[in-house]
Amino acid sequence: MVEKRPVLERSRERLIKALEEGVAPLGLDDFEVEFLSFPVARLIVEVIGDPFLRHRFAVAEAKRAQRLFKDEDEETLIDIA
């Protein structure tokens, strides 16, 4: 079972980096924390309900995904899609 605190801290980090830097950090150290922090961060964004935050977070996460996928081969990308 994953501890709640690391997930919440990672969610917070994703949101702060999205606002301050416009890109979410990669954070590949702990798969479970990383996997769970995205929906938690999205939930926080939706509860706040600010359109600017929603847009900024979406763009930051898209940039993060682009960085993660840029070195993948075509077959892997097709499998992911």
LINCORCOR-V585035 format. One record per residue. RES is the residue in one small letter. PHI is phi in degrees with one decimal (none if undefined). PSI is psi in whole degrees, -180 to 180 (* if undefined). Layout:
# LINCORCOR-V585035
RES|PHI|PSI ; RES|PHI|PSI
This chain:
# LINCORCOR-V585035
m|none|138 ; v|-84.8|136 ; e|-66.7|144 ; k|-71.3|-41 ; r|-57.3|-48 ; p|-60.6|-35 ; v|-66.5|-45 ; l|-65.3|-41 ; e|-64.1|-41 ; r|-68.0|-38 ; s|-60.8|-45 ; r|-61.2|-45 ; e|-60.3|-43 ; r|-59.9|-44 ; l|-67.9|-44 ; i|-64.3|-45 ; k|-63.8|-37 ; a|-61.4|-44 ; l|-71.6|-45 ; e|-79.4|-40 ; e|-115.8|-14 ; g|77.3|10 ; v|-148.4|138 ; a|-81.4|140 ; p|-68.2|153 ; l|-65.1|-50 ; g|51.0|62 ; l|-99.9|17 ; d|-71.2|-40 ; d|-131.3|107 ; f|-56.8|-47 ; e|-63.4|-44 ; v|-63.0|-44 ; e|-62.7|-45 ; f|-61.0|-43 ; l|-80.7|-26 ; s|-69.8|-28 ; f|-64.6|-54 ; p|-64.3|-31 ; v|-65.7|-45 ; a|-62.0|-42 ; r|-61.5|-41 ; l|-62.5|-44 ; i|-59.9|-45 ; v|-58.7|-45 ; e|-68.9|-37 ; v|-65.3|-40 ; i|-64.6|-41 ; g|74.8|17 ; d|-87.3|122 ; p|-60.7|-37 ; f|-62.8|-47 ; l|-61.9|-43 ; r|-58.8|-47 ; h|-66.1|-46 ; r|-61.7|-42 ; f|-65.1|-44 ; a|-61.2|-44 ; v|-66.0|-43 ; a|-61.5|-42 ; e|-70.0|-35 ; a|-64.5|-41 ; k|-64.3|-39 ; r|-62.0|-47 ; a|-61.0|-40 ; q|-60.4|-43 ; r|-63.8|-39 ; l|-68.0|-36 ; f|-92.4|-11 ; k|-61.3|-29 ; d|-99.9|4 ; e|-79.3|148 ; d|-77.1|164 ; e|-59.4|-40 ; e|-62.3|-43 ; t|-63.2|-43 ; l|-62.9|-38 ; i|-65.4|-41 ; d|-62.4|-40 ; i|-66.9|-41 ; a|-66.5|*
